[in-house]
Amino acid sequence: MAKIYIIDVTNRDGVQTSRICLSKLQKTIINLYLDKMGIFQSEFGFPTTNHEINYLNANLELAKRGVLKHIRLSGWIRAIEEDVELAFKNVPNLEYLNVSISTSDQMIKYKFQGKLDYESIIKSMVESVKLAKAKGIKAIGVNAEDASRSRLEYLVEFIEAAKSSGADRFRYCDTLGYDTPFSIYERISKILEKVKIPIEIHCHNDLGLAVASSIAAAKACIDNGVDAYINTCVNGVGERAGNADLVSVILALKYGSGMQNYEFDERIDLKMSWRICKYASYAFGIPIPINHPGVGANAFAHESGIHADGALKDRRNYELYDFEELGRGEPEIIDTGRKITVGEYSGIKGFRNVYDELEIKFKDDNEAKRILELARFANVHNQKPLVEEELRFIAQYPDIAQIIFTMKPEI
């Protein structure tokens, strides 16, 4: 039976959100959390962008060393040969890739403005796929930007050309959040009647339907016998109104009515939800809404008499799933007394105190000084106090941390 997988795009689409960003260290920590959560793939960045190069190569080294144990790391580029060449020049060990180009009448006419037409769009995509395959890419997805507003006949022609060229997946991009669950199910079903290929579902939340449309699209894929790959972002970040939220999608697949009949990636571990969502909230500087599914402050809160009474009698009266399953319920200690932190101006004694609290020991003063210097750079890099996950990472993988913090603008 076909199966549903998660491809998280926080480190690519999420960081494109206006007014927010992640440092390269924060992106790395997100990848580590996604790996522990059992996510199939992380779209970890842009191999054609200069300031991403060291971070991308460093994370591939983490995968090579087995630190990132299971997750695939995939780059995103435009569907043009120049981007393929540059991607492999910058990140030679890249194994997974998505190439993207617009396919709707709106964008062909008003975005490309005569630079590309319907025929040249397919030609450019085909050339980029063939070149990436020739360079040894293991799996490649082809993105149709604005697929939800593209003519179905042209989309089918585009997908057939992609498949014939060696594409492993097609990404259906609901770029403006235009689809409803009904329309996306129908459109994907019609596509799969014409051409069978695994489909990635990439939904934006402009109408508040990103999660619902993603689930409906995945259902269409499975009903038509192909694997589905839902694109998500942690805490639903993403351009404009955001992308499909990671935890909400997983909860819907596990607990939504009728979805238990569909095979879902068995590696997914919801217990990581609380930790990854809290970390992303801190890193992005965006509070988790109190009514956020699963991880919001009110997700398991009951106040009205009837609800409180019912929940106390049996949690299933008013709770669809258990808070423990999301990694919640354990007491969290908050230190309200003296607090020593590590920053860009920290000294060795305060630094040693912080790492002693984490029960991390150094073999000698030289090692401690080296990690202190890296921690100082990390604070400059993040521009906010380092949290436990980051401090531990720097101490465990100082050589990787040094690469991540090193940037050289090409001017």
C-alpha positions as CSV (number, residue, x, y, z in Angstrom):
1,M,0.0,0.0,0.0
2,A,1.2,3.5,-0.7
3,K,2.4,5.5,2.3
4,I,2.3,9.1,3.6
5,Y,5.6,10.8,4.5
6,I,6.6,14.2,5.9
7,I,9.1,16.6,4.3
8,D,9.7,19.5,6.5
9,V,10.6,22.8,4.8
10,T,11.1,25.1,7.8
11,N,14.8,25.6,6.9
12,R,13.9,26.7,3.3
13,D,10.3,28.0,3.1
14,G,9.9,28.9,6.7
15,V,13.0,31.1,6.8
16,Q,11.7,33.0,3.8
17,T,9.0,34.4,6.1
18,S,9.0,38.2,6.2
19,R,10.4,39.7,9.5
20,I,11.8,36.5,10.9
21,C,15.0,34.4,10.4
22,L,17.1,31.6,11.8
23,S,20.8,31.6,12.3
24,K,22.8,28.7,10.7
25,L,23.2,27.2,14.2
26,Q,19.5,27.4,14.8
27,K,18.8,25.7,11.4
28,T,21.2,22.9,12.4
29,I,19.4,22.4,15.7
30,I,16.0,22.2,13.8
31,N,17.5,19.5,11.6
32,L,18.7,17.5,14.6
33,Y,15.2,17.7,16.2
34,L,13.5,16.7,12.9
35,D,15.8,13.7,12.7
36,K,15.0,12.6,16.2
37,M,11.3,13.1,15.4
38,G,11.6,10.6,12.5
39,I,10.8,13.1,9.7
40,F,11.6,11.7,6.2
41,Q,13.4,14.7,4.8
42,S,14.4,18.3,5.6
43,E,14.6,20.8,2.8
44,F,17.6,22.3,4.6
45,G,18.4,25.3,2.4
46,F,19.7,27.0,-0.8
47,P,22.9,25.5,-2.3
48,T,23.2,28.4,-4.7
49,T,23.2,31.0,-1.9
50,N,26.7,32.0,-0.7
51,H,25.9,32.4,3.0
52,E,24.3,28.9,3.1
53,I,27.3,27.0,1.8
54,N,29.2,26.3,5.0
55,Y,26.1,25.4,6.9
56,L,24.9,23.0,4.1
57,N,28.2,21.3,3.9
58,A,28.5,21.1,7.7
59,N,25.1,19.5,8.0
60,L,26.0,16.9,5.3
61,E,29.1,16.1,7.4
62,L,26.8,15.6,10.4
63,A,24.8,13.1,8.3
64,K,28.0,11.4,7.2
65,R,29.2,11.0,10.8
66,G,25.8,9.5,11.8
67,V,24.8,12.4,14.0
68,L,21.8,13.0,11.7
69,K,20.9,9.4,11.6
70,H,17.9,9.0,9.3
71,I,16.7,12.2,7.8
72,R,17.5,13.2,4.2
73,L,18.8,16.6,3.5
74,S,17.5,18.2,0.4
75,G,18.4,21.5,-1.4
76,W,16.1,23.8,-3.3
77,I,17.1,25.5,-6.6
78,R,15.5,27.0,-9.6
79,A,14.9,24.6,-12.5
80,I,17.7,26.0,-14.6
81,E,21.0,24.3,-15.6
82,E,23.0,27.2,-14.1
83,D,21.6,26.5,-10.7
84,V,22.3,22.8,-10.9
85,E,26.0,23.6,-11.8
86,L,26.4,26.1,-9.0
87,A,24.6,23.8,-6.5
88,F,27.1,21.0,-7.1
89,K,30.1,23.5,-7.1
90,N,29.1,24.8,-3.7
91,V,27.8,21.6,-2.2
92,P,29.5,18.7,-3.9
93,N,28.1,16.0,-1.7
94,L,24.5,17.0,-2.3
95,E,22.3,13.9,-2.7
96,Y,18.7,15.2,-2.7
97,L,17.3,18.1,-4.6
98,N,14.1,19.9,-5.6
99,V,14.0,22.1,-8.7
100,S,11.3,24.7,-9.1
101,I,9.6,26.7,-11.8
102,S,6.2,28.5,-12.2
103,T,3.5,26.9,-14.4
104,S,0.4,29.0,-14.1
105,D,-0.9,31.3,-16.8
106,Q,-0.8,34.2,-14.3
107,M,2.9,33.7,-13.5
108,I,4.0,32.8,-17.0
109,K,2.4,36.0,-18.3
110,Y,3.0,38.5,-15.4
111,K,6.1,37.1,-13.7
112,F,8.2,35.9,-16.6
113,Q,6.8,38.7,-18.8
114,G,7.9,37.1,-22.1
115,K,11.2,35.7,-20.9
116,L,9.8,32.1,-20.8
117,D,6.8,30.5,-22.4
118,Y,5.0,27.2,-21.9
119,E,7.5,25.2,-24.1
120,S,10.6,26.8,-22.7
121,I,9.5,26.2,-19.1
122,I,9.3,22.5,-19.7
123,K,12.5,22.5,-21.6
124,S,14.4,24.3,-18.8
125,M,12.9,21.9,-16.2
126,V,13.9,18.8,-18.2
127,E,17.4,20.0,-18.8
128,S,17.9,20.7,-15.1
129,V,16.6,17.3,-14.0
130,K,18.8,15.5,-16.5
131,L,21.8,17.4,-15.5
132,A,21.2,16.8,-11.8
133,K,20.8,13.1,-12.5
134,A,23.9,13.0,-14.5
135,K,25.8,14.5,-11.6
136,G,24.7,11.7,-9.3
137,I,21.7,13.1,-7.5
138,K,19.9,10.2,-5.7
139,A,16.4,11.6,-5.7
140,I,15.0,14.8,-7.3
141,G,11.6,16.4,-7.0
142,V,10.2,18.8,-9.6
143,N,8.1,21.7,-8.2
144,A,5.3,23.4,-10.2
145,E,5.0,26.8,-8.5
146,D,1.4,27.9,-8.4
147,A,0.2,24.5,-9.5
148,S,-3.2,25.1,-7.9
149,R,-3.9,27.9,-10.5
150,S,-2.2,26.1,-13.4
151,R,-4.3,24.6,-16.2
152,L,-4.6,20.9,-15.6
153,E,-3.8,19.9,-19.2
154,Y,-0.5,21.9,-19.1
155,L,0.3,20.5,-15.6
156,V,-0.1,17.0,-16.9
157,E,2.2,17.7,-19.8
158,F,4.8,19.2,-17.4
159,I,4.6,16.2,-15.1
160,E,4.9,13.7,-17.9
161,A,8.1,15.5,-19.1
162,A,9.5,15.5,-15.6
163,K,8.9,11.8,-15.1
164,S,10.4,10.9,-18.4
165,S,13.5,13.0,-17.6
166,G,14.1,11.0,-14.4
167,A,12.2,13.0,-11.7
168,D,11.4,10.9,-8.6
169,R,8.5,13.1,-7.3
170,F,6.3,16.0,-8.4
171,R,5.6,18.8,-6.0
172,Y,2.2,20.3,-6.3
173,C,2.5,23.8,-4.9
174,D,-0.6,25.5,-3.7
175,T,1.6,28.7,-3.6
176,L,-1.2,31.1,-2.8
177,G,-3.3,28.8,-0.6
178,Y,-5.9,28.9,-3.3
179,D,-7.1,25.3,-3.1
180,T,-9.8,23.9,-0.9
181,P,-9.6,20.3,0.4
182,F,-12.3,19.5,-2.2
183,S,-10.5,21.1,-5.2
184,I,-7.1,19.7,-4.3
185,Y,-8.4,16.1,-3.9
186,E,-10.1,16.4,-7.3
187,R,-7.2,18.0,-9.1
188,I,-4.6,15.5,-7.8
189,S,-6.9,12.6,-8.6
190,K,-7.2,13.8,-12.2
191,I,-3.5,14.3,-12.5
192,L,-2.9,10.7,-11.3
193,E,-5.4,9.3,-13.7
194,K,-3.1,10.6,-16.5
195,V,0.4,10.0,-15.0
196,K,1.4,8.0,-12.0
197,I,4.2,9.6,-9.9
198,P,4.7,10.1,-6.1
199,I,3.5,13.6,-5.2
200,E,4.7,16.2,-2.7
201,I,2.0,18.4,-1.4
202,H,3.0,22.0,-0.6
203,C,0.1,24.1,0.8
204,H,0.1,27.7,2.1
205,N,-2.3,29.0,4.6
206,D,-3.8,32.1,3.1
207,L,-7.3,30.8,3.5
208,G,-6.6,28.9,6.7
209,L,-6.8,25.6,4.9
210,A,-3.2,24.5,4.6
211,V,-3.5,21.5,6.9
212,A,-6.9,20.4,5.7
213,S,-5.8,20.7,2.0
214,S,-2.6,18.8,2.7
215,I,-4.5,15.9,4.3
216,A,-7.1,15.8,1.4
217,A,-4.3,15.8,-1.2
218,A,-2.5,13.0,0.6
219,K,-5.7,11.0,0.7
220,A,-6.0,11.5,-3.1
221,C,-2.5,10.2,-3.6
222,I,-3.1,7.1,-1.6
223,D,-6.5,6.5,-3.1
224,N,-4.7,6.5,-6.5
225,G,-1.9,4.2,-5.4
226,V,1.1,6.6,-5.1
227,D,3.1,7.8,-2.1
228,A,2.3,11.2,-0.7
229,Y,4.9,13.6,0.8
230,I,3.3,16.4,2.8
231,N,5.4,19.6,3.2
232,T,5.3,21.2,6.6
233,C,6.9,23.9,8.7
234,V,7.4,23.9,12.5
235,N,4.7,26.0,14.2
236,G,3.2,26.7,10.8
237,V,5.7,29.5,9.8
238,G,6.1,30.4,6.2
239,E,5.5,33.2,3.7
240,R,2.5,35.4,4.3
241,A,0.0,33.4,6.4
242,G,2.4,30.4,6.7
243,N,2.6,26.8,5.6
244,A,1.0,23.6,6.9
245,D,1.9,23.1,10.5
246,L,4.1,20.1,11.3
247,V,2.4,18.9,14.5
248,S,-1.2,19.6,13.2
249,V,-0.5,17.6,10.1
250,I,0.8,14.6,12.1
251,L,-2.1,14.8,14.6
252,A,-4.6,14.9,11.7
253,L,-3.0,11.9,10.1
254,K,-3.0,9.9,13.3
255,Y,-6.4,10.9,14.8
256,G,-8.5,12.4,12.0
257,S,-11.6,10.5,11.2
258,G,-10.9,7.7,8.6
259,M,-7.2,8.5,8.3
260,Q,-6.3,5.4,10.4
261,N,-7.0,3.4,7.2
262,Y,-4.0,5.0,5.5
263,E,-0.4,4.0,6.0
264,F,1.7,6.7,7.7
265,D,5.5,6.7,8.1
266,E,6.0,4.6,11.2
267,R,9.2,6.4,12.3
268,I,7.4,9.5,13.3
269,D,7.8,10.2,17.1
270,L,5.3,12.8,18.3
271,K,7.1,12.9,21.7
272,M,9.6,15.4,20.1
273,S,6.7,17.8,19.4
274,W,6.9,19.8,22.6
275,R,10.7,20.3,22.4
276,I,10.9,21.2,18.7
277,C,8.0,23.6,18.9
278,K,9.4,25.4,22.0
279,Y,12.8,25.6,20.4
280,A,11.5,27.0,17.1
281,S,9.3,29.5,19.0
282,Y,12.4,30.8,20.8
283,A,14.6,30.8,17.7
284,F,12.0,32.6,15.5
285,G,10.9,34.9,18.3
286,I,7.3,34.0,17.7
287,P,5.2,32.8,20.7
288,I,3.2,29.6,20.2
289,P,-0.5,30.6,20.1
290,I,-2.4,29.4,23.2
291,N,-4.9,27.5,21.0
292,H,-2.3,25.8,18.8
293,P,-3.2,22.1,18.3
294,G,-1.2,19.8,20.6
295,V,1.4,22.3,21.9
296,G,-0.6,25.4,22.7
297,A,-1.0,26.4,26.3
298,N,-4.8,25.7,26.1
299,A,-4.6,22.5,24.1
300,F,-5.4,20.4,27.2
301,A,-6.9,23.2,29.4
302,H,-10.4,22.9,30.7
303,E,-12.3,25.6,32.6
304,S,-16.1,25.4,32.1
305,G,-17.9,23.2,34.6
306,I,-19.2,20.6,32.1
307,H,-15.9,20.2,30.3
308,A,-13.7,20.1,33.5
309,D,-16.1,17.5,35.1
310,G,-16.1,15.4,31.9
311,A,-12.3,15.5,31.5
312,L,-11.7,14.6,35.1
313,K,-14.0,11.6,34.8
314,D,-12.4,10.3,31.6
315,R,-9.9,12.3,29.5
316,R,-11.5,10.9,26.3
317,N,-14.6,12.9,27.0
318,Y,-12.9,16.1,25.9
319,E,-9.4,15.1,24.7
320,L,-8.9,13.4,21.4
321,Y,-5.3,12.4,22.1
322,D,-2.9,12.4,25.2
323,F,-0.7,15.2,26.1
324,E,2.1,12.7,27.1
325,E,2.2,11.6,23.4
326,L,3.5,15.1,22.5
327,G,6.2,15.1,25.1
328,R,4.2,17.2,27.5
329,G,3.4,16.5,31.2
330,E,6.8,16.4,32.7
331,P,7.6,19.2,35.2
332,E,9.9,21.9,33.9
333,I,12.3,23.6,36.3
334,I,12.6,27.4,35.9
335,D,15.5,28.9,37.8
336,T,14.4,32.2,39.3
337,G,17.6,32.9,41.3
338,R,21.1,33.8,40.1
339,K,21.6,33.0,36.4
340,I,25.0,32.9,34.6
341,T,24.6,32.9,30.8
342,V,27.1,32.6,27.9
343,G,27.4,35.5,25.5
344,E,29.8,37.2,23.2
345,Y,31.6,38.8,26.2
346,S,31.6,35.9,28.6
347,G,34.7,35.1,30.6
348,I,36.1,31.6,31.4
349,K,34.8,31.3,34.9
350,G,31.2,32.1,34.0
351,F,31.5,29.9,31.0
352,R,32.8,27.0,33.0
353,N,30.0,27.4,35.5
354,V,27.4,27.2,32.7
355,Y,28.9,24.0,31.3
356,D,29.3,22.5,34.8
357,E,25.5,23.0,35.2
358,L,25.1,20.9,32.0
359,E,27.5,18.3,33.5
360,I,29.8,18.8,30.5
361,K,33.5,18.5,31.4
362,F,36.5,19.6,29.4
363,K,39.8,17.6,29.4
364,D,41.9,20.7,29.9
365,D,41.9,24.5,29.9
366,N,42.8,24.7,26.2
367,E,39.7,22.8,25.3
368,A,37.6,25.0,27.5
369,K,39.0,28.1,26.0
370,R,38.4,26.8,22.5
371,I,34.7,26.0,23.3
372,L,34.4,29.4,25.0
373,E,35.6,31.2,21.8
374,L,33.1,29.2,19.8
375,A,30.3,30.0,22.2
376,R,31.1,33.7,21.9
377,F,30.9,33.4,18.1
378,A,27.6,31.5,18.5
379,N,26.1,34.3,20.5
380,V,27.2,36.9,17.9
381,H,25.8,34.5,15.3
382,N,22.4,34.1,17.0
383,Q,22.1,37.5,18.6
384,K,20.3,36.0,21.6
385,P,21.4,33.9,24.6
386,L,22.4,30.3,23.8
387,V,20.0,27.6,25.0
388,E,21.0,24.2,26.3
389,E,20.6,22.4,23.0
390,E,23.0,24.9,21.3
391,L,25.6,24.8,24.1
392,R,25.7,21.0,24.0
393,F,26.0,21.0,20.2
394,I,29.0,23.4,20.3
395,A,30.8,21.3,22.9
396,Q,30.1,18.0,21.1
397,Y,30.9,19.1,17.6
398,P,33.2,22.1,17.8
399,D,34.7,21.5,14.3
400,I,31.3,21.5,12.8
401,A,30.2,24.6,14.8
402,Q,33.3,26.5,13.6
403,I,32.4,25.8,9.9
404,I,28.8,26.9,10.6
405,F,29.9,30.2,12.1
406,T,32.4,31.0,9.3
407,M,31.1,33.2,6.5
408,K,33.0,35.0,3.8
409,P,30.9,37.5,1.7
410,E,31.8,37.4,-2.0
411,I,31.8,41.1,-3.0
